[in-house]
Amino acid sequence: MNTLPRPTTKEVIIWLCIYVLALTWSGIAPKDRFTWFLEVAPALMGLAALVLTWRSFPLTRLTYWLILIHCIILMVGGHYTYAEVPLFDWIRDLTGGQRNNYDKLGHLAQGLIPAVIARELLTRLRVINGRIWTKFFAVCFVLAFSAFYELIEWWVAVFSGEDATAFLGTQGYVWDTQSDMFLALIGGILAVTLLAPWQDRQLEKFIRNGAG
């Protein structure tokens, strides 16, 4: 009997099927193969981490499904490049905007999902006492993670030159880096406020069952 709030076997199969289908579609004739690899690499590393920790440290159902959503966002961005996702081209044209803002959705997710993960780890491992401090450090982690990702983009650009243009996705926006980090901050705040009650209910079950 599954007494923990982690996905059931059926959910795991569905999760993996969605992941594999999205990855397969993403890898078929992407806009730029180098950019595709750069964008999808975090999703591949994430899957490896989840497989390795599935038995020793399973996460809550909420966290697993949010990770899948984040992976799909990465795969879509990798297939089209973040500057050329068709739906956001349509939104740009409809609203009279100047750029494709799919990358901003990606950075919002880059704040929201890592904050959920960080909050779960901080709570279950009892790294910090108090819910307010846990939320605070989860948001701090998001900002640190977002800043480090911007550094990675810079390093890739330095070493690969023009090949990294699609990966950076600045589209000529001078405040792109700052706005990316700001959206990650917003995502982190949303995670520790709006999603906190839902996450807490699942975390309490883990703690009651002695799973951390």
C-alpha positions as CSV (number, residue, x, y, z in Angstrom):
1,M,0.0,0.0,0.0
2,N,1.3,3.4,-0.9
3,T,1.2,5.3,2.4
4,L,3.3,8.2,1.2
5,P,2.1,11.0,-1.0
6,R,4.4,10.1,-3.8
7,P,3.2,9.0,-7.3
8,T,1.6,5.6,-7.7
9,T,3.0,3.0,-10.2
10,K,0.4,4.1,-12.7
11,E,1.3,7.8,-12.3
12,V,5.0,7.0,-12.7
13,I,4.3,5.2,-16.0
14,I,2.2,8.2,-17.2
15,W,4.9,10.6,-16.0
16,L,7.6,8.7,-17.9
17,C,5.5,8.3,-21.1
18,I,4.8,12.1,-21.2
19,Y,8.5,12.8,-20.6
20,V,9.7,10.4,-23.3
21,L,7.1,11.6,-25.8
22,A,7.9,15.2,-25.2
23,L,11.7,14.5,-25.4
24,T,11.3,12.5,-28.6
25,W,9.2,15.2,-30.3
26,S,11.6,17.9,-29.1
27,G,14.6,16.0,-30.6
28,I,13.1,15.5,-34.0
29,A,14.5,18.2,-36.4
30,P,14.9,21.0,-33.8
31,K,15.7,24.5,-35.0
32,D,19.3,24.2,-33.9
33,R,20.8,21.0,-32.6
34,F,23.4,22.7,-30.4
35,T,20.8,24.9,-28.8
36,W,18.5,21.9,-28.3
37,F,21.2,20.1,-26.4
38,L,21.9,23.1,-24.2
39,E,18.2,23.6,-23.4
40,V,17.3,19.9,-22.8
41,A,20.4,19.0,-20.8
42,P,18.9,20.1,-17.5
43,A,15.8,18.0,-18.1
44,L,18.0,14.9,-18.8
45,M,20.1,15.6,-15.7
46,G,16.9,16.1,-13.7
47,L,15.5,12.7,-14.8
48,A,18.8,11.0,-13.8
49,A,18.6,12.6,-10.4
50,L,15.0,11.5,-9.9
51,V,15.8,7.9,-10.9
52,L,18.7,7.7,-8.5
53,T,16.7,9.1,-5.6
54,W,13.4,7.3,-6.3
55,R,13.9,4.7,-3.6
56,S,16.1,6.4,-1.1
57,F,14.5,9.8,-1.1
58,P,11.2,9.9,-3.0
59,L,9.6,13.4,-3.4
60,T,6.0,14.4,-3.1
61,R,3.5,14.0,-5.9
62,L,3.3,17.7,-6.4
63,T,7.0,18.1,-6.8
64,Y,7.3,15.3,-9.4
65,W,4.6,16.7,-11.6
66,L,5.9,20.3,-11.4
67,I,9.3,18.9,-12.4
68,L,7.7,17.3,-15.4
69,I,6.1,20.6,-16.4
70,H,9.5,22.3,-16.2
71,C,11.1,19.6,-18.3
72,I,8.4,20.1,-21.0
73,I,9.0,23.9,-21.0
74,L,12.7,23.2,-21.5
75,M,12.0,20.7,-24.3
76,V,9.7,23.1,-26.2
77,G,12.3,25.9,-25.9
78,G,14.9,23.5,-27.1
79,H,12.9,22.4,-30.2
80,Y,12.0,25.9,-31.4
81,T,14.6,28.0,-29.5
82,Y,13.2,30.3,-26.9
83,A,12.9,33.2,-29.4
84,E,10.8,31.4,-31.9
85,V,8.1,29.4,-30.1
86,P,5.1,29.8,-32.4
87,L,2.4,30.3,-29.7
88,F,4.4,33.2,-28.3
89,D,5.0,34.6,-31.7
90,W,1.3,34.8,-32.1
91,I,0.9,36.4,-28.7
92,R,3.5,39.0,-29.6
93,D,1.8,39.8,-32.8
94,L,-1.6,39.9,-31.2
95,T,-0.5,42.3,-28.4
96,G,1.8,44.4,-30.6
97,G,4.9,43.4,-28.7
98,Q,8.5,43.5,-29.8
99,R,9.8,40.1,-28.8
100,N,8.9,36.5,-28.2
101,N,8.5,36.1,-24.4
102,Y,8.6,32.4,-24.1
103,D,11.9,32.7,-22.4
104,K,10.2,34.7,-19.6
105,L,7.8,31.8,-19.0
106,G,10.9,29.6,-18.7
107,H,12.5,31.9,-16.1
108,L,9.3,32.1,-14.2
109,A,9.3,28.3,-14.0
110,Q,13.0,28.4,-13.2
111,G,11.9,30.2,-10.0
112,L,8.7,28.4,-9.2
113,I,9.8,24.8,-9.5
114,P,13.2,25.0,-7.9
115,A,11.6,26.8,-5.0
116,V,9.2,24.0,-4.5
117,I,12.1,21.5,-4.6
118,A,14.2,23.6,-2.2
119,R,11.4,24.0,0.2
120,E,10.7,20.3,0.3
121,L,14.3,19.4,0.9
122,L,14.8,22.1,3.6
123,T,11.6,20.9,5.4
124,R,12.2,17.2,5.2
125,L,15.9,17.3,6.0
126,R,15.2,19.8,8.8
127,V,17.9,22.1,7.6
128,I,16.2,25.2,9.0
129,N,13.7,25.6,11.8
130,G,10.5,27.6,11.1
131,R,8.3,27.8,8.1
132,I,9.0,31.5,7.5
133,W,12.8,30.9,7.4
134,T,12.3,27.9,5.2
135,K,10.3,30.0,2.7
136,F,12.9,32.8,2.9
137,F,15.8,30.5,2.1
138,A,13.9,28.7,-0.6
139,V,13.5,32.1,-2.4
140,C,17.2,32.9,-1.7
141,F,18.1,29.6,-3.4
142,V,16.0,30.5,-6.4
143,L,17.8,33.8,-6.8
144,A,21.2,32.1,-6.4
145,F,20.2,29.4,-8.9
146,S,18.9,32.0,-11.4
147,A,22.1,34.0,-11.1
148,F,24.3,30.9,-11.6
149,Y,22.3,30.0,-14.7
150,E,22.9,33.4,-16.1
151,L,26.6,32.8,-15.5
152,I,26.4,29.5,-17.4
153,E,24.8,31.3,-20.3
154,W,27.7,33.8,-20.3
155,W,30.3,31.1,-20.2
156,V,28.6,29.2,-23.0
157,A,28.5,32.4,-25.1
158,V,32.2,33.1,-24.4
159,F,33.4,29.6,-25.4
160,S,31.0,29.0,-28.3
161,G,30.7,32.5,-29.8
162,E,27.8,33.0,-32.2
163,D,26.6,29.4,-31.7
164,A,25.1,30.5,-28.3
165,T,23.0,33.3,-29.7
166,A,19.8,31.2,-29.7
167,F,20.6,29.8,-26.3
168,L,21.0,33.3,-24.8
169,G,17.7,34.4,-26.3
170,T,18.1,38.0,-25.4
171,Q,16.5,39.2,-28.7
172,G,18.2,42.6,-28.3
173,Y,16.7,43.3,-24.9
174,V,19.3,45.2,-22.8
175,W,17.7,44.2,-19.5
176,D,17.2,40.6,-20.4
177,T,19.4,39.2,-17.6
178,Q,17.8,41.3,-14.9
179,S,14.3,40.6,-16.0
180,D,15.1,36.9,-16.1
181,M,16.2,37.0,-12.5
182,F,13.2,39.1,-11.5
183,L,10.8,36.6,-13.0
184,A,12.6,33.8,-11.2
185,L,12.1,35.7,-8.0
186,I,8.4,36.1,-8.7
187,G,8.2,32.4,-9.4
188,G,9.9,31.6,-6.1
189,I,7.5,33.9,-4.2
190,L,4.5,32.3,-5.8
191,A,5.8,28.8,-4.9
192,V,6.2,29.6,-1.2
193,T,2.9,31.3,-0.9
194,L,0.3,30.0,-3.3
195,L,1.6,26.4,-3.5
196,A,2.7,26.2,0.2
197,P,-0.6,24.9,1.7
198,W,-0.8,22.1,-1.0
199,Q,2.8,21.2,-0.5
200,D,2.5,21.2,3.3
201,R,-0.3,18.7,3.3
202,Q,1.8,16.3,1.3
203,L,5.0,17.0,3.4
204,E,3.1,16.3,6.6
205,K,2.3,12.8,5.4
206,F,6.0,12.1,4.7
207,I,7.0,13.3,8.1
208,R,4.3,11.3,9.9
209,N,5.5,8.2,8.1
210,G,9.1,8.8,9.1
211,A,10.3,9.4,5.5
212,G,11.8,12.8,6.3
